[in-house]
Amino acid sequence: RPKVLWGYFSDYSSGFDAPASPNYYVTYAEHCQADLLIPEEGKEGSIDSWGYKYMTDEEWLEFGRDADVWIYPSDNFNKLLSQKNEYLQQFKAVQNEQVYDYQMSGGEGWFEKRLAE
């Protein structure tokens, strides 16, 4: 089963937002026969922003570097890629061009605008 990384970089908190369970995208991944990466309790991130945890670059890399696919639920991936390209190239999903945003701001509009069937 493919491993799926779900998360984005928060400019406001200067960290990566990781998913929590339960939520709709955990269920969606299960229906798609994929394993969504969920941080273990206590490893949600070391950046505290208004009571919510975000991961540092190092924590995010350890958490998601081997994911087959990265779902990026924000509109700033291209900005992030221009700022942290060398860092992001350490992720398998980035190397294999398997990063998708669902807010339709990336370069592959046809794929991003399709509805889940």
C-alpha positions, 0 to 999 in steps of 0.5 A, a space after each residue: 500500500 502506498 504511504 501518503 503524507 498529508 500536510 503543508 508549511 505554515 508561514 505563520 507558524 514557520 512549521 509543518 502541519 501534520 494530520 490528526 486522527 480521526 478525520 475525513 482524509 484518514 478515512 479517504 486514504 483507507 478507502 483508497 487502499 493507502 496508509 496515511 502517515 499520522 504522527 505518534 502521540 507526543 510527536 506532533 511537533 515541537 513548535 507550539 502556535 496558539 496551542 497547536 503543534 507544528 513540526 520543524 523541518 527536521 521533524 517533518 523530514 523524519 516523519 515524511 521523507 519516505 512517503 510515496 505521495 504528498 497531498 499538500 492542502 494549501 496554496 503555497 507549495 511553489 513558494 515553499 519549493 523556491 525557498 527550500 528546494 534542496 531540503 524538499 528534494 530529500 522527500 521521495 514524493 518530491 523526487 518522484 513528482 508525486 506532490 498534489 495540492 487540492 486547492 488548484 494552484 499547482 502546475 497540473 491543473 487537469 489532475 488537480 481539478 478532477 473529482 474523486 470517483 
